[in-house]
C-alpha cells in the first residue's frame, strides 16, 4: 500500500492508426491518410486503463501525448473521455514516428517542456508498426527505470520512491520492484479497458487539444533514416475449402482419413 499520499503526474502515449477493418487507400505507392478511418492503437487502451487506475488509487493528473498530424486528435479525445486530464499533440509528419530513435528524441524534448512525470505509460505494441523499442530508448534518454509487459500495478511507496509490478515475459509471471520515475509498457493481460461514458465523450469533444511544433519543443529534425519507397496491398493466396460429408460422425471421420491417405498426408 502507498505509504504517503501525494499528487502524481503521469504521461500516457497515444497513437492513431489506420482502422484495420477499414479501407486502406494507397496512391502512387504511398498510404493516403484519412482522419475518418483512424482509431486509437488498441494496445494504448490498456496503457490508458493503467494510468487511470493509478490516478484513481493514488491521486494525480494524466497527460495524453501523441506524435503525428491532426489525425491524432480523434484518439486524444478518446483518451480524455477515458479519464486523462490534458491532451498534447506534437504536430509533425508521421514519418518521424517510424524511426524509433528520432521518435524517442522527440518525446524526450516534449516531456522536458511539459515537465518530467513520475510515470510514463505506453502500450506494449503497435498494430501498424513494430517499433515498441521507442520506450526503452526513451527511458534511457530520460534516465528513467523501465519495465515492459506489465500486467498489474501492485504497490507504490512514494516515500522510498519504489514501485512493485507484476509482468509477463516468456511465459513466466514475475513480481519486480524498482525506483521511480519509470517508463512502463502495459500488456493486454492488465485488464479489459473501460468504455468512455457519454458525458465523458461530450466533454472531450469540447476540450482544446494543445499542439506543439518541433520548433516549440526545440527539436531540430535530422534527415530521416527510414523511407518508404513503395507500399502496395498484400496479395492474399488462394485457398481451397472442402467439406467432408457423411451420415454420422464416424462416417465423416472415416471419409476424412480416406482423403488424407489418398493425398499422402497419412
C-alpha positions in Angstrom: 0.0 0.0 0.0 1.1 3.6 -0.5 2.9 5.0 2.5 2.5 8.7 1.8 -0.1 10.2 -0.5 1.0 12.8 -3.0 -0.1 14.2 -6.3 1.4 12.1 -9.0 2.0 13.1 -12.6 1.6 10.6 -15.4 2.0 10.8 -19.2 0.4 8.2 -21.4 1.4 7.8 -25.0 -1.5 7.6 -27.5 -1.2 6.8 -31.2 -3.7 6.9 -34.0 -3.6 4.1 -36.6 -5.5 3.2 -39.7 -8.6 1.1 -38.8 -7.6 -2.5 -39.7 -11.2 -3.2 -40.7 -11.5 -0.1 -42.8 -10.3 0.6 -46.3 -6.6 1.4 -46.8 -6.1 3.9 -49.6 -2.8 3.7 -51.5 -1.9 6.3 -54.1 1.4 6.4 -56.0 2.9 3.8 -53.8 2.1 5.6 -50.5 -0.6 5.3 -47.9 -3.1 8.1 -48.1 -4.2 9.0 -44.6 -7.8 9.7 -43.8 -8.7 11.1 -40.4 -12.1 9.4 -40.7 -10.5 5.9 -40.9 -8.2 6.2 -37.9 -8.7 4.6 -34.5 -6.7 4.6 -31.3 -3.9 1.9 -31.2 -5.7 -0.9 -29.3 -2.6 -1.6 -27.1 -2.7 2.1 -26.0 -6.2 1.5 -24.5 -4.5 -0.8 -21.9 -1.9 1.9 -21.1 -4.7 4.4 -20.6 -6.5 2.0 -18.3 -3.3 1.5 -16.2 -2.8 5.3 -16.0 -6.4 5.9 -14.9 -6.3 3.2 -12.3 -3.1 4.7 -10.9 -4.8 8.1 -10.8 -7.9 6.7 -9.1 -5.8 4.9 -6.4 -3.0 7.4 -5.7 -4.4 10.7 -7.0 -2.8 12.8 -9.6 -3.1 14.0 -13.2 -2.7 12.3 -16.6 -1.5 13.9 -19.8 -2.2 12.1 -23.1 0.7 12.7 -25.5 0.8 11.9 -29.2 3.1 12.3 -32.2 1.6 12.9 -35.6 -0.7 15.0 -37.7 -4.2 16.4 -36.9 -5.5 12.8 -37.3 -4.2 12.2 -33.7 -6.9 14.4 -32.4 -9.6 11.7 -32.5 -7.5 9.3 -30.4 -6.5 12.0 -27.9 -10.2 13.0 -27.4 -11.0 9.3 -26.6 -8.1 9.3 -24.1 -9.7 12.4 -22.5 -13.1 10.8 -22.4 -11.5 7.8 -20.6 -10.0 9.9 -17.8 -7.0 11.8 -19.0 -6.8 15.4 -17.8 -4.9 17.0 -20.7 -4.0 16.1 -24.3 -1.0 17.3 -26.2 -0.1 16.5 -29.8 3.4 17.0 -31.2 2.2 18.1 -34.7 4.7 16.8 -37.3 5.0 14.3 -40.1 4.0 10.8 -39.0 7.2 9.7 -40.8 9.2 10.7 -37.8 7.5 8.0 -35.7 8.7 5.2 -37.9 12.3 5.9 -36.9 12.3 4.8 -33.3 15.5 6.8 -32.3 14.0 10.0 -33.7 10.6 9.4 -32.1 12.3 8.8 -28.7 14.2 12.0 -29.1 11.1 14.0 -30.0 9.2 12.5 -26.9 12.2 13.4 -24.7 12.1 17.0 -25.8 8.4 17.3 -25.4 8.4 15.7 -21.9 11.2 18.1 -20.8 9.0 21.0 -21.9 5.8 19.6 -20.2 7.7 18.7 -17.1 9.1 15.3 -16.2 6.4 12.9 -14.8 6.5 10.2 -12.2 5.1 7.6 -14.7 5.1 7.2 -18.4 2.6 4.6 -19.7 2.6 3.1 -23.1 1.1 0.1 -24.9 3.4 -2.9 -25.3 2.9 -2.9 -29.1 1.6 -1.0 -32.1 -0.8 -2.6 -34.5 0.7 -0.8 -37.6 4.4 -0.7 -36.9 6.8 -2.9 -34.9 9.0 -0.4 -33.1 8.0 -0.6 -29.5 11.7 -0.2 -28.7 10.9 3.5 -28.6 10.0 3.4 -24.9 13.2 1.6 -23.8 15.1 4.2 -25.8 13.0 7.0 -24.1 13.8 5.6 -20.7 17.5 5.6 -21.4 17.4 9.2 -22.7 15.4 10.4 -19.6 17.5 8.2 -17.2 14.2 6.6 -16.0 13.7 3.0 -14.9 12.0 0.8 -17.4 9.7 -2.3 -17.1 8.0 -3.9 -20.1 4.9 -6.2 -20.3 3.3 -5.0 -17.1 0.2 -6.9 -16.1 -0.6 -5.3 -12.7 0.4 -2.4 -10.6 0.9 -3.9 -7.1 2.1 -1.1 -4.8 3.7 2.3 -4.7 5.8 3.6 -1.9 6.2 7.4 -2.6 8.4 7.9 0.5 11.1 5.5 -0.8 10.2 6.1 -4.5 9.7 2.4 -5.2 7.1 0.7 -7.3 6.2 -3.0 -7.5 4.5 -4.5 -10.5 3.7 -7.9 -12.0 4.9 -8.6 -15.5 4.6 -11.5 -18.0 7.6 -12.5 -20.1 8.5 -15.7 -21.9 5.6 -17.5 -20.2 6.7 -16.5 -16.7 5.0 -14.3 -14.2 7.4 -12.0 -12.4 7.0 -9.6 -9.4 9.6 -6.9 -9.7 10.4 -3.7 -7.8 12.3 -0.7 -9.0 12.7 3.0 -8.4 10.5 5.7 -9.9 10.3 7.7 -12.1 9.7 5.0 -14.6 8.5 4.1 -18.1 6.0 1.2 -18.2 4.7 -0.7 -21.2 1.4 -2.3 -20.4 0.4 -5.8 -21.6 -3.2 -6.7 -22.6 -3.4 -9.0 -19.5 -3.6 -5.9 -17.4 -7.4 -5.9 -17.7 -10.2 -5.0 -20.1 -10.1 -1.3 -20.9 -13.1 0.7 -19.8 -15.5 2.3 -22.2 -15.9 6.1 -22.2 -19.2 7.5 -20.8 -21.5 9.6 -22.9 -20.8 12.6 -20.6 -17.0 11.9 -20.9 -17.3 11.9 -24.7 -19.3 15.2 -24.7 -16.7 16.9 -22.5 -13.8 15.6 -24.6 -15.3 16.9 -27.8 -15.1 20.4 -26.4 -11.6 20.2 -25.0 -8.9 22.3 -26.7 -6.0 20.0 -27.5 -2.6 21.6 -27.1 -0.4 21.4 -30.1 3.4 21.6 -30.1 5.5 22.0 -33.2 9.0 20.6 -33.4 10.3 24.2 -33.1 8.2 24.6 -29.9 10.0 21.7 -28.2 13.4 22.9 -29.6 13.9 19.8 -31.7 15.9 20.1 -34.9 14.7 17.3 -37.1 17.6 15.3 -38.7 17.3 13.6 -42.1 15.0 10.5 -41.8 17.0 7.3 -41.8 13.9 5.3 -42.8 12.0 6.0 -46.0 9.1 4.1 -47.6 9.9 3.7 -51.2 6.8 1.9 -52.1 3.7 0.5 -50.4 1.3 -1.9 -52.1 -1.6 -4.2 -50.9 -0.6 -7.7 -49.9 -2.0 -10.3 -52.3 -3.9 -13.0 -50.5 -3.1 -16.5 -51.6 -5.9 -18.7 -53.0 -7.2 -21.4 -50.6 -9.3 -24.4 -51.2 -12.0 -25.5 -48.7 -13.6 -28.9 -48.9 -16.5 -30.1 -46.6 -16.3 -33.7 -45.6 -19.7 -35.3 -45.8 -21.2 -38.3 -44.0 -24.3 -39.6 -42.4 -22.8 -39.7 -38.9 -19.6 -38.6 -37.1 -17.9 -42.0 -37.6 -18.5 -42.0 -41.3 -17.3 -38.4 -41.6 -14.1 -39.3 -39.7 -13.5 -42.4 -42.0 -14.1 -40.3 -45.1 -11.6 -37.7 -43.8 -9.0 -40.4 -43.1 -9.5 -41.8 -46.6 -8.9 -38.4 -48.2 -5.8 -37.8 -46.1 -4.4 -41.2 -47.1 -5.2 -40.6 -50.8 -3.2 -37.3 -50.7 -0.3 -38.9 -48.9 -0.9 -36.9 -45.7 -1.2 -40.1 -43.6 
